[in-house]
Amino acid sequence: MTDPGFDPALLRARDFLLAHRTDYAAARAGFRWPAPAHFNFALDWFDVIARERDREALRIVGPGATVSRTYADLAAASNRLANRLREAGVGRGDTVLLMLGNVEPLWVAMLALMKLGAVTIPATTLLSADDLRDRLGRGGVRLVIAGAEHAPLFEAVGYAGVRMSAGGRVPDWLALEDSAEATDRFEPDGPTRADDPMLLYFTSGTTALPKLVLHSHASYPIGHLSTLYWLGLQPGDVHLNISSPGWAKHAWSSVFAPWLAEATALVLNHPRFDAVTTLDVLVEHGVTSFCAPPTVWRMLIQEDLAAWKTRLREAVGAGEPLNPEVIDRVRAAWGLTVRDGYGQTETTAQIGNTPGQPVTAGAMGRALPGYRIVLLDPEGREADEGEISLVLGDDRPAGLMLGYREGDAIAPCDGPVYRTGDVASHDDRGVFTYVGRADDVFKASDYRISPFELESVLIEHAAVVEAAVVPSPDPTRLAQPKAYVTLAPGAAADAATAASILAHARVALGPYKRIRRIEFMDLPKTISGKIRRVELRALEAERRAADQRGPLEWIEEDFREG
């Protein structure tokens, strides 16, 4: 049997984007999504790199040790694991829950499951018992692959399916390490259709029960060409992404985008995030491209960034909008502009500030190659400010999910548009600026309030690390902006700090946007790290109904003279 080479259409599309990495207009005008009838990323892309131009694929930096694996290393290891899983009865279409940290078996298992045509449910190691029951039940899980240390959780929820442990042996569980005895030659049971299901993600559940997002063998692997372009990755790059396994962003920037670029995915495997350790890794490992969520960037700028001399060429933020204050601080220290971008679990990167293009402070950027985006008002009319919506039909992007899975059925993304649930504005240059989740935007005194805009002003204050603005019910104004704030280390949670922050906001914001209440607390977050504003809105409504204040809450009237 002759080994096939790269899919020619995918290779052409990838190389076209590489050739126009700083020419946005040309990339937008000339890019076309590859549309193969059959495609398997592990077999038809990753393994070809391993055979034809092997290089480092994965580097994991942990306490006291660094693991480095080439494309050929992982290709062989995933073949062995795929053969072992096949012996255990795992086949095409079977659903497998994968709950591992940033350890080598995670990447080996993802590739092996792709080769088998199984459907992977990536799961964070932070799941509670209730979270796990939900995923096992609604996901229809046939097999679990989990770290040995998490076996008691599966026993506690009574999971009775096939189980495989990694990093240690567990009674009555298969051991992933035993796959080392299997052959490293793998023969698929047939071709993989590009539209076959491959990944099933549970959304982060910021407002309701998580949805089940189903992606195909094309939508994430091929769809992440847009993410590669936004990140600005090139062959041979060392790309560090700060993200936890189990969430879509981990697949975005620690799997598909770097491997599409033939780059090295660098991963931190530390018990908890530490800003100084991360900065040291950027320097010691020659990182050329760095992606981190705004929470991480806000922690990094608490350090003297200029003391670390990095080799960074690209720096981006994703997960939530990046505040202008962060961008300014990084630019002052490193002479490098952090480029914001936007996408969802349901899609790949849709909008971004791309390499070599001017960045408008606070803006998400422009539509990425392969995405046609319009803003729609509640009646479905195009508007200068409205819900971010993807045009489908002939313009359907490859990076859009198959649909939401509901039981054994799939609710497909049909119709003329896909509405994201996020609101943005745009200017005459096509630059989009995030306004907020459709559920988070509110009115005060009949003025439309964007929480993100107010939060960006708040974190400019030296005492503020993070902020969330929600409506506080008011009988006269309908609502008042209320700020929940996480303070910087050393900042006192007292009246003087509250007065200082409110005064700063009053100067920076128009009168109708005035923040009239402030409370200090650790912000509630999903297990993926996103702020749960829905929880804060409910808390505030309950407080106002009972006419109560929080334990560390101050209102504007507390600081009026006389």
Phi, psi and omega per residue, in radians:
M1 nan 2.264 3.137
T2 -1.456 2.233 3.129
D3 -1.219 2.216 3.119
P4 -1.257 2.708 3.059
G5 -1.601 -2.848 3.123
F6 -1.054 2.556 2.963
D7 -1.038 2.093 -2.986
P8 -1.117 -0.663 -3.120
A9 -1.180 -0.714 3.115
L10 -1.163 -0.732 3.129
L11 -1.101 -0.730 3.117
R12 -1.100 -0.772 -3.115
A13 -1.133 -0.755 3.111
R14 -1.073 -0.837 -3.109
D15 -1.169 -0.551 3.065
F16 -1.086 -0.777 3.136
L17 -1.174 -0.663 3.078
L18 -1.086 -0.699 -3.112
A19 -1.212 -0.411 -3.096
H20 -2.070 0.579 -3.024
R21 -1.082 -0.472 3.111
T22 -1.953 0.129 3.130
D23 -1.975 1.439 -3.041
Y24 -1.028 -0.787 -3.083
A25 -1.057 -0.766 -3.137
A26 -1.188 -0.688 -3.142
A27 -1.119 -0.753 3.129
R28 -1.131 -0.732 -3.054
A29 -1.273 -0.610 -2.977
G30 -1.803 -0.156 -3.068
F31 -1.351 2.402 3.019
R32 -2.344 2.384 3.125
W33 -1.169 2.324 2.954
P34 -1.152 2.552 -3.112
A35 -2.390 1.106 3.140
P36 -1.216 2.590 3.067
A37 -1.278 -0.588 3.137
H38 -2.211 2.386 3.125
F39 -2.863 2.397 3.052
N40 -2.407 1.932 -3.026
F41 -0.969 -0.760 -3.084
A42 -1.158 -0.729 -3.087
L43 -1.463 -0.723 -2.951
D44 -1.692 -0.093 3.105
W45 -2.286 -1.078 -3.051
F46 -1.044 -0.849 -3.102
D47 -1.158 -0.485 3.102
V48 -1.205 -0.722 3.049
I49 -1.027 -0.766 -3.130
A50 -1.017 -0.665 -3.108
R51 -1.411 -0.714 -2.913
E52 -1.666 -0.568 -3.115
R53 -2.707 1.160 -3.058
D54 -1.075 2.470 3.080
R55 -2.757 -3.139 -3.118
E56 -1.178 2.256 3.141
A57 -1.830 -0.596 -2.986
L58 -2.520 2.352 3.032
R59 -2.353 2.121 -3.113
I60 -1.973 2.117 -3.133
V61 -1.802 2.014 3.125
G62 -2.141 3.077 3.125
P63 -1.042 1.946 3.068
G64 1.387 -0.013 -3.091
A65 -2.656 2.592 3.058
T66 -2.237 2.294 3.115
V67 -1.885 2.294 3.102
S68 -2.197 2.275 3.135
R69 -2.318 2.418 3.083
T70 -1.489 2.980 3.036
Y71 -1.030 -0.699 -3.140
A72 -1.152 -0.679 3.096
D73 -1.018 -0.860 -3.083
L74 -1.256 -0.577 3.088
A75 -1.078 -0.789 -3.124
A76 -1.196 -0.761 -3.129
A77 -1.111 -0.684 -3.139
S78 -1.247 -0.565 3.036
N79 -1.075 -0.777 -3.136
R80 -1.100 -0.757 -3.133
L81 -1.192 -0.682 3.106
A82 -1.046 -0.733 3.102
N83 -1.124 -0.689 3.131
R84 -1.175 -0.721 3.123
L85 -1.159 -0.638 3.086
R86 -1.076 -0.720 3.083
E87 -1.057 -0.557 -3.133
A88 -1.426 0.004 3.064
G89 1.708 0.135 3.135
V90 -1.444 2.247 -3.123
G91 -2.414 -2.992 -3.087
R92 -1.025 2.281 3.093
G93 1.518 -0.204 3.100
D94 -1.207 2.525 -3.112
T95 -1.719 2.243 -3.070
V96 -2.173 2.196 3.061
L97 -1.565 2.193 -3.065
L98 -1.991 1.877 -3.090
M99 -2.134 1.503 -3.140
L100 -2.326 2.685 3.039
G101 -1.432 -2.845 -3.136
N102 -1.382 1.175 3.131
V103 -2.151 2.729 -3.053
E104 -0.897 -0.733 -3.125
P105 -1.007 -0.402 3.104
L106 -1.052 -0.864 -3.099
W107 -1.243 -0.658 3.102
V108 -1.075 -0.763 -3.115
A109 -1.175 -0.709 3.127
M110 -1.040 -0.796 3.123
L111 -1.136 -0.730 -3.123
A112 -1.098 -0.740 -3.130
L113 -1.185 -0.615 3.040
M114 -1.071 -0.772 -3.102
K115 -1.084 -0.604 3.131
L116 -1.372 -0.286 -3.049
G117 1.405 0.271 3.083
A118 -1.329 2.887 3.119
V119 -1.848 2.113 -3.074
T120 -1.680 2.314 2.943
I121 -1.833 1.760 3.063
P122 -1.211 2.353 -3.093
A123 -2.351 2.342 3.094
T124 -1.223 2.624 3.108
T125 -1.311 -0.044 -3.125
L126 -1.631 0.121 -3.098
L127 -1.079 2.438 2.984
S128 -1.408 3.017 3.103
A129 -1.065 -0.714 3.125
D130 -1.148 -0.715 3.091
D131 -1.039 -0.779 -3.089
L132 -1.150 -0.752 3.094
R133 -1.009 -0.735 -3.127
D134 -1.074 -0.792 -3.122
R135 -1.194 -0.723 3.130
L136 -1.140 -0.702 -3.104
G137 -1.320 -1.026 -3.102
R138 -1.214 -0.435 3.137
G139 -1.421 -0.221 -3.118
G140 1.033 0.830 -2.964
V141 -1.251 2.285 3.128
R142 -1.669 -0.548 -3.092
L143 -2.574 2.565 2.988
V144 -2.082 2.471 2.966
I145 -2.098 2.056 -3.045
A146 -2.506 2.765 3.041
G147 -1.101 2.501 -3.109
A148 -0.972 -0.571 -3.106
E149 -1.187 -0.282 -3.131
H150 -1.728 0.024 -3.133
A151 -0.985 -0.709 3.141
P152 -1.022 -0.532 3.126
L153 -1.159 -0.695 3.110
F154 -1.205 -0.625 3.078
E155 -1.136 -0.682 -3.094
A156 -1.136 -0.593 -3.132
V157 -1.567 -0.012 3.041
G158 1.321 0.511 3.130
Y159 -1.219 2.220 -3.038
A160 -1.985 0.138 -3.137
G161 -1.421 -2.945 3.134
V162 -1.249 2.400 -3.071
R163 -2.295 2.446 3.097
M164 -2.328 2.295 -3.128
S165 -1.788 2.685 3.044
A166 -2.245 2.455 3.106
G167 1.426 0.356 3.130
G168 2.702 2.747 -3.122
R169 -1.665 2.486 -3.133
V170 -2.255 2.303 3.117
P171 -0.951 2.355 3.106
D172 1.234 0.167 3.050
W173 -1.941 2.565 2.919
L174 -1.204 2.731 3.114
A175 -1.986 2.152 -3.138
L176 -1.026 -0.605 -3.105
E177 -1.077 -0.422 3.126
D178 -1.181 -0.280 3.125
S179 -1.140 -0.281 3.112
A180 -1.055 -0.381 -3.129
E181 -1.476 -0.200 -3.112
A182 -1.377 2.873 3.104
T183 -1.237 2.586 3.118
D184 -1.648 0.253 3.007
R185 -1.810 2.202 -3.091
F186 -2.157 2.308 3.072
E187 -2.027 2.058 3.115
P188 -1.144 2.722 -3.119
D189 -1.421 0.053 3.122
G190 2.751 3.086 3.141
P191 -1.235 2.637 3.086
T192 -1.717 2.148 3.062
R193 -1.233 2.442 -3.109
A194 -1.064 -0.503 -3.125
D195 -1.661 0.173 3.023
D196 -1.179 2.554 3.119
P197 -1.179 2.499 -3.098
M198 -2.291 -0.710 -3.087
L199 -2.276 2.461 3.074
L200 -2.227 1.873 -3.111
Y201 -1.771 2.397 2.943
F202 -1.606 2.154 -3.123
T203 -1.128 2.940 -3.015
S204 -1.297 -0.208 3.028
G205 1.182 0.805 -3.135
T206 -1.242 -0.453 -3.090
T207 -2.171 -0.291 -3.067
A208 -2.808 -3.016 3.090
L209 -1.031 2.384 -3.112
P210 -0.969 2.458 3.031
K211 -1.550 2.764 3.116
L212 -1.777 1.881 -3.074
V213 -1.693 2.095 -3.074
L214 -1.827 2.141 3.095
H215 -1.977 2.721 -3.079
S216 -1.823 3.133 3.077
H217 -1.220 -0.128 3.057
A218 -1.858 -0.724 -2.912
S219 -1.105 -0.685 3.077
Y220 -1.579 -0.882 -3.133
P221 -1.043 -0.927 -3.128
I222 -1.333 -0.685 -3.120
G223 -1.032 -0.453 -3.113
H224 -1.372 0.160 2.898
L225 -1.025 -0.632 3.111
S226 -1.168 -0.624 3.120
T227 -1.208 -0.732 3.061
L228 -0.965 -0.762 -3.099
Y229 -1.164 -0.758 3.140
W230 -1.101 -0.786 -3.137
L231 -1.139 -0.481 -3.109
G232 1.381 0.473 -3.064
L233 -1.286 2.604 3.097
Q234 -2.348 2.761 3.079
P235 -0.955 2.385 3.129
G236 1.534 -0.131 3.095
D237 -1.101 2.709 2.946
V238 -1.936 1.908 -3.003
H239 -1.920 2.058 3.084
L240 -1.764 2.160 3.087
N241 -2.075 2.222 3.080
I242 -1.639 1.803 -3.114
S243 -2.825 2.602 3.133
S244 -1.608 2.443 3.041
P245 -1.013 2.609 -3.130
G246 1.845 -0.278 -3.137
W247 -2.010 2.704 -3.025
A248 -1.025 -0.654 -3.093
K249 -1.071 -0.485 3.082
H250 -1.134 -0.752 3.085
A251 -1.172 -0.669 3.118
W252 -0.922 -1.020 -2.858
S253 -1.969 -0.070 3.063
S254 -2.010 0.017 3.113
V255 -2.326 -1.353 -2.877
F256 -1.274 -0.871 -3.081
A257 -1.092 -0.858 3.135
P258 -1.139 -0.617 -3.121
W259 -1.358 -0.474 2.966
L260 -1.108 -0.598 -3.116
A261 -1.467 -0.091 -3.019
E262 1.060 0.750 3.114
A263 -1.854 3.109 3.062
T264 -1.720 2.210 3.019
A265 -1.519 1.984 3.118
L266 -1.720 2.353 -3.024
V267 -2.326 2.424 3.022
L268 -1.653 2.201 3.079
N269 -2.060 1.322 3.135
H270 -2.069 2.648 -3.092
P271 -0.994 -0.632 3.113
R272 -2.613 2.741 -3.097
F273 -1.190 2.409 3.065
D274 -2.402 2.172 -3.041
A275 -1.107 -0.778 -3.092
V276 -1.138 -0.759 3.101
T277 -1.034 -0.765 3.138
T278 -1.081 -0.770 3.126
L279 -1.130 -0.677 3.083
D280 -1.078 -0.718 -3.139
V281 -1.124 -0.698 3.096
L282 -0.946 -0.710 -3.102
V283 -1.377 -0.905 -3.002
E284 -1.148 -0.511 -3.077
H285 -1.826 0.214 3.044
G286 1.011 0.706 -3.107
V287 -1.115 2.277 3.133
T288 -1.810 -0.338 -3.102
S289 -2.462 2.313 -3.016
F290 -2.367 2.243 3.107
C291 -2.203 2.281 -3.139
A292 -2.626 2.644 3.094
P293 -1.271 2.800 -3.127
P294 -0.953 -0.625 3.122
T295 -1.001 -0.747 3.124
V296 -1.177 -0.787 3.111
W297 -1.023 -0.683 -3.136
R298 -1.166 -0.533 3.067
M299 -1.319 -0.650 -3.127
L300 -1.123 -0.684 -3.084
I301 -1.292 -0.041 2.987
Q302 -1.310 -0.279 3.108
E303 -1.667 2.931 3.075
D304 -1.454 1.489 -3.026
L305 -0.982 -0.576 -3.079
A306 -1.108 -0.294 3.140
A307 -1.308 -0.244 3.128
W308 -1.855 2.046 -3.123
K309 -1.645 1.717 -3.046
T310 -1.665 2.962 3.029
R311 -1.831 0.323 -3.069
L312 -1.050 2.336 2.989
R313 -1.862 -0.597 -3.114
E314 -2.207 2.454 3.055
A315 -2.497 2.214 -3.083
V316 -2.375 2.811 3.072
G317 -2.224 2.526 -3.120
A318 -2.753 2.845 3.129
G319 1.948 -0.806 2.999
E320 -2.543 2.860 -3.131
P321 -1.052 2.523 -3.122
L322 -1.644 2.186 -3.096
N323 -1.280 2.472 -3.114
P324 -0.977 -0.568 3.141
E325 -1.013 -0.694 3.136
V326 -1.125 -0.803 -3.131
I327 -1.031 -0.752 -3.120
D328 -1.127 -0.723 -3.094
R329 -1.182 -0.713 3.132
V330 -1.186 -0.726 3.129
R331 -1.079 -0.707 -3.133
A332 -1.134 -0.605 -3.086
A333 -1.468 -0.731 -2.981
W334 -2.008 -0.116 -3.079
G335 1.134 0.479 -3.052
L336 -2.240 2.350 -3.135
T337 -1.633 2.120 3.053
V338 -1.295 2.158 -3.049
R339 -1.752 2.158 -3.134
D340 -1.422 2.784 3.079
G341 -2.669 2.972 -3.057
Y342 -2.510 2.409 3.020
G343 -2.943 -3.018 -3.109
Q344 -2.455 2.953 2.974
T345 -1.010 -0.598 -3.105
E346 -1.266 -0.220 -3.062
T347 -2.453 3.099 2.890
T348 -1.617 -2.899 3.139
A349 -1.107 2.196 -3.109
Q350 -1.765 -0.714 -3.035
I351 -2.302 2.509 3.098
G352 -2.949 2.720 2.903
N353 -1.468 2.043 -2.988
T354 -1.745 2.813 -3.074
P355 -0.985 2.442 3.054
G356 1.390 0.006 -3.109
Q357 -1.862 2.607 3.107
P358 -1.116 2.487 -3.126
V359 -1.892 2.163 3.038
T360 -1.471 2.172 -3.084
A361 -0.934 2.210 3.089
G362 1.466 -0.060 -3.092
A363 -1.659 2.640 3.113
M364 -1.380 -0.425 -3.104
G365 1.994 -2.725 -3.073
R366 -2.006 2.890 3.137
A367 -1.020 2.330 -3.107
L368 -1.406 2.784 3.130
P369 -0.912 2.299 3.122
G370 1.644 -0.128 3.129
Y371 -2.036 2.212 3.002
R372 -1.898 2.097 -2.969
I373 -2.149 2.389 3.032
V374 -2.241 2.745 3.047
L375 -1.841 2.224 -3.052
L376 -2.091 2.419 3.035
D377 -1.396 3.059 -3.079
P378 -1.017 -0.413 3.122
E379 -1.556 0.041 3.102
G380 1.519 0.227 3.109
R381 -1.634 2.520 3.092
E382 -1.134 2.466 -3.056
A383 -2.554 2.865 3.077
D384 -1.303 -0.415 3.013
E385 -2.344 2.223 -3.101
G386 -3.109 -3.008 -3.084
E387 -1.304 2.264 3.099
I388 -1.095 2.162 -3.051
S389 -2.375 2.405 3.135
L390 -1.671 2.271 3.080
V391 -1.341 2.247 -3.099
L392 -1.823 -2.455 -3.057
G393 1.119 -2.310 3.141
D394 -1.151 -0.338 -3.124
D395 -1.703 0.159 -3.091
R396 -0.986 2.187 -3.136
P397 -1.338 2.532 3.123
A398 -1.088 -0.454 -3.054
G399 -1.432 0.079 3.114
L400 -1.494 2.439 -3.125
M401 -0.993 2.846 2.977
L402 -1.149 -0.683 -3.141
G403 2.739 -3.055 3.068
Y404 -1.586 2.297 3.089
R405 -1.513 2.298 3.118
E406 -2.253 1.777 -3.016
G407 1.153 -2.235 3.107
D408 -1.616 -0.010 -3.089
A409 -1.806 2.825 3.072
I410 -2.092 2.216 3.011
A411 -1.538 1.743 -2.991
P412 -1.272 2.770 3.032
C413 -1.487 1.548 3.120
D414 -1.926 -3.113 3.104
G415 1.612 -3.119 -3.059
P416 -1.324 -0.477 -3.096
V417 -2.477 2.791 2.941
Y418 -1.987 2.117 -3.116
R419 -1.663 2.239 -2.997
T420 -1.445 -0.395 -3.032
G421 1.531 -0.006 3.093
D422 -1.881 2.508 -3.110
V423 -1.871 2.423 3.113
A424 -2.522 2.924 2.960
S425 -2.076 2.887 3.058
H426 -2.529 2.739 3.124
D427 -1.832 -3.056 -3.067
D428 -1.295 -0.078 3.064
R429 -1.676 0.013 -3.119
G430 1.417 0.324 3.122
V431 -1.564 2.198 -3.103
F432 -1.688 2.444 3.063
T433 -2.154 2.252 -3.088
Y434 -1.216 2.374 3.067
V435 -1.858 -0.813 3.100
G436 2.757 3.010 2.979
R437 -1.089 2.521 3.128
A438 -0.960 -0.584 3.134
D439 -1.361 -0.312 -3.065
D440 -1.624 -0.482 3.133
V441 -1.182 2.392 -3.108
F442 -2.476 2.993 3.130
K443 -1.940 2.449 3.032
A444 -2.327 2.163 -3.079
S445 0.911 0.632 3.108
D446 1.245 0.188 3.043
Y447 -1.761 2.471 3.138
R448 -1.418 2.213 -3.072
I449 -1.963 2.222 3.031
S450 -1.698 1.938 3.118
P451 -0.939 -0.692 -3.089
F452 -1.045 -0.708 -3.136
E453 -1.074 -0.769 -3.127
L454 -1.223 -0.665 3.127
E455 -1.128 -0.631 3.126
S456 -1.117 -0.627 3.088
V457 -1.208 -0.742 -3.093
L458 -1.062 -0.751 -3.060
I459 -1.304 -0.082 2.992
E460 -1.220 -0.358 3.118
H461 -1.311 2.384 -3.039
A462 -1.072 -0.425 -3.086
A463 -1.490 -0.129 -2.999
V464 -1.865 2.208 3.030
V465 -1.680 -0.839 3.128
E466 -2.456 2.695 3.136
A467 -2.571 2.612 3.033
A468 -2.361 2.202 -3.127
V469 -1.859 2.272 3.131
V470 -2.349 2.843 3.104
P471 -1.340 2.320 3.022
S472 -1.824 2.002 -3.064
P473 -0.919 2.374 -3.109
D474 -2.471 2.251 -3.067
P475 -1.157 -0.430 -3.111
T476 -1.619 -0.844 -3.021
R477 -1.676 0.057 -3.007
L478 1.337 -0.887 3.082
A479 -2.725 2.701 2.991
Q480 -2.074 2.525 3.041
P481 -1.189 2.202 3.082
K482 -2.041 2.326 -3.122
A483 -1.891 2.159 2.929
Y484 -1.715 2.252 -2.946
V485 -2.255 2.359 2.929
T486 -1.715 2.160 -3.041
L487 -1.475 2.685 3.063
A488 -1.240 2.694 3.093
P489 -0.955 2.326 3.115
G490 1.597 -0.264 3.126
A491 -1.384 2.350 -3.095
A492 -1.455 2.357 3.099
A493 -1.505 1.253 -3.069
D494 -2.362 -3.134 -3.077
A495 -1.105 -0.631 -3.120
A496 -1.126 -0.733 3.106
T497 -1.153 -0.742 3.115
A498 -1.048 -0.780 3.136
A499 -1.088 -0.695 -3.130
S500 -1.146 -0.754 -3.131
I501 -1.171 -0.766 3.126
L502 -1.106 -0.661 3.120
A503 -1.152 -0.707 3.088
H504 -1.057 -0.791 -3.130
A505 -1.155 -0.643 -3.118
R506 -1.111 -0.634 3.125
V507 -1.269 -0.674 -3.010
A508 -1.478 -0.333 -3.052
L509 -2.029 2.665 3.064
G510 -1.140 2.761 -3.077
P511 -0.964 -0.670 -3.085
Y512 -1.276 -0.236 3.099
K513 -1.741 0.155 -3.009
R514 -1.035 2.303 3.049
I515 -1.438 2.084 -3.002
R516 -1.865 -0.173 3.088
R517 -2.405 2.560 3.112
I518 -2.515 2.452 3.116
E519 -2.462 2.407 3.135
F520 -1.681 2.273 3.124
M521 -2.977 2.865 2.957
D522 -1.367 2.131 -3.023
L523 -1.197 2.394 3.080
P524 -1.227 2.418 -3.092
K525 -2.380 2.761 2.979
T526 -1.266 2.942 3.122
I527 -1.210 -0.175 3.035
S528 -1.608 -0.015 3.047
G529 1.682 0.081 3.136
K530 -1.541 2.465 -3.103
I531 -1.187 2.312 3.126
R532 -1.602 1.408 3.133
R533 -1.120 -0.500 3.114
V534 -1.041 -0.644 3.108
E535 -1.204 -0.680 3.123
L536 -1.216 -0.644 3.093
R537 -1.094 -0.747 3.136
A538 -1.128 -0.741 3.111
L539 -1.062 -0.751 -3.111
E540 -1.175 -0.701 3.099
A541 -1.093 -0.691 3.129
E542 -1.156 -0.736 3.139
R543 -1.093 -0.782 -3.084
R544 -1.197 -0.639 3.127
A545 -1.106 -0.594 -3.141
A546 -1.641 -0.009 -3.105
D547 0.949 0.873 -3.136
Q548 -2.091 2.699 3.030
R549 -1.886 2.743 3.020
G550 -1.305 2.884 -3.096
P551 -1.111 -0.475 3.129
L552 -2.216 0.918 -3.086
E553 -2.042 2.433 3.049
W554 -2.284 2.638 3.099
I555 -2.096 2.818 -3.054
E556 -0.933 -0.698 -3.079
E557 -1.123 -0.347 3.138
D558 -1.120 -0.353 -2.997
F559 -2.011 0.234 3.099
R560 -1.435 2.402 -3.126
E561 -1.240 2.599 3.084
G562 1.355 nan nan
